[in-house]
Amino acid sequence: MRRDWRTRFDELMVLAGLVSPIATIPQVVKVFATHTEHAGGQSLITWVVYTALAILWVIYGAMKGEAPIIVGNSLGIVTYGLVAAGIVLHAGLTF
C-alpha cells in the first residue's frame, strides 16, 4: 500500500523536530567546556526565550496529542535550558 504525501511529510517533521535540539548540543558542550570564554559571548535572553517557547510548544503538542511536537520540543527544553544554565553558571546574569 502506498503512503500518501501527508504521512511522508509527518515523518519528515519528526526528523525536523529532532534536528534543532540535537544541533544545539555543540553549544551545550562549548558553554560548559570553555566556561566564561564562550558563555560570556552568548545571549542569556535568547536562550531563555528559546526554552520558554519550547515549553509552550510542548503544552500545545500535548493539547493536540501530537507526539512529534512533544518529543522534539521536550528535547529542546533540555538542550536550550542547559545552554541558558551554562551561561548563568559561567558568565552570570548577562544579556
Backbone torsions as a table, in degrees:
resi	resn	phi	psi	omega
1	MET	NA	134.2	-178.0
2	ARG	-83.6	131.9	177.7
3	ARG	-79.6	143.8	178.6
4	ASP	-81.1	170.8	-174.9
5	TRP	-64.4	-28.5	-179.9
6	ARG	-68.1	-39.0	177.5
7	THR	-64.5	-43.9	177.7
8	ARG	-64.2	-38.2	178.5
9	PHE	-67.3	-38.8	175.6
10	ASP	-58.5	-43.1	179.0
11	GLU	-64.5	-39.7	176.6
12	LEU	-62.3	-40.1	-178.7
13	MET	-70.0	-30.0	173.1
14	VAL	-61.7	-46.5	177.6
15	LEU	-62.0	-45.3	179.7
16	ALA	-61.5	-37.5	179.0
17	GLY	-66.3	-22.3	179.4
18	LEU	-91.4	-23.4	-174.7
19	VAL	-64.2	-47.7	-175.8
20	SER	-60.7	-51.1	178.9
21	PRO	-64.0	-37.7	179.7
22	ILE	-68.0	-37.2	178.9
23	ALA	-67.2	-16.9	179.9
24	THR	-83.3	-16.3	-178.1
25	ILE	-54.3	-42.5	176.6
26	PRO	-59.5	-33.9	176.3
27	GLN	-65.0	-41.8	178.4
28	VAL	-59.9	-47.3	-179.7
29	VAL	-61.3	-46.5	-179.0
30	LYS	-62.4	-42.8	-178.4
31	VAL	-63.7	-39.0	-178.0
32	PHE	-86.8	-26.9	-177.5
33	ALA	-83.9	-36.3	-176.9
34	THR	-101.4	0.9	176.1
35	HIS	52.0	-123.9	-172.4
36	THR	-63.8	-35.0	-177.2
37	GLU	-54.1	-50.4	-177.9
38	HIS	-88.7	-38.2	-176.8
39	ALA	-61.3	-37.7	-178.9
40	GLY	-66.4	-21.3	179.7
41	GLY	-91.0	-0.2	-179.2
42	GLN	-97.4	153.4	178.1
43	SER	-93.6	111.4	178.4
44	LEU	-61.6	-42.2	-179.5
45	ILE	-58.1	-44.2	-179.6
46	THR	-59.3	-48.9	-176.7
47	TRP	-70.3	-31.9	175.3
48	VAL	-68.3	-40.7	177.9
49	VAL	-64.5	-44.1	176.7
50	TYR	-57.4	-43.0	179.9
51	THR	-64.3	-45.8	179.6
52	ALA	-62.4	-41.3	178.3
53	LEU	-64.8	-38.9	177.6
54	ALA	-63.4	-37.6	176.6
55	ILE	-61.7	-45.5	178.1
56	LEU	-61.7	-39.8	178.1
57	TRP	-64.8	-36.3	177.4
58	VAL	-64.7	-43.5	178.1
59	ILE	-61.3	-45.5	178.6
60	TYR	-61.2	-45.8	178.6
61	GLY	-60.1	-38.6	178.1
62	ALA	-67.2	-40.9	179.0
63	MET	-63.9	-35.2	-178.7
64	LYS	-90.7	-9.6	-178.3
65	GLY	70.3	34.0	-177.1
66	GLU	-105.3	98.8	-177.6
67	ALA	-58.1	-41.1	179.6
68	PRO	-59.0	-39.0	178.6
69	ILE	-67.2	-42.0	-178.9
70	ILE	-65.6	-48.6	-175.9
71	VAL	-66.1	-51.5	-178.3
72	GLY	-59.3	-43.7	-177.8
73	ASN	-79.0	-24.9	172.1
74	SER	-64.9	-41.8	175.0
75	LEU	-64.4	-36.5	176.7
76	GLY	-62.1	-41.9	178.0
77	ILE	-57.0	-44.5	-179.1
78	VAL	-65.2	-52.5	-174.6
79	THR	-70.8	-44.7	179.6
80	TYR	-65.5	-40.6	178.6
81	GLY	-63.7	-37.1	177.0
82	LEU	-65.1	-39.8	177.1
83	VAL	-63.1	-46.6	179.0
84	ALA	-59.7	-43.8	179.3
85	ALA	-64.2	-39.4	178.3
86	GLY	-63.9	-37.7	177.8
87	ILE	-64.3	-47.8	179.8
88	VAL	-62.0	-43.4	-177.3
89	LEU	-65.0	-42.1	-172.5
90	HIS	-101.0	-20.8	-178.3
91	ALA	-124.9	-9.4	-179.3
92	GLY	84.5	-170.8	179.6
93	LEU	-80.2	98.1	-176.8
94	THR	-128.2	166.7	176.7
95	PHE	-77.4	NA	NA
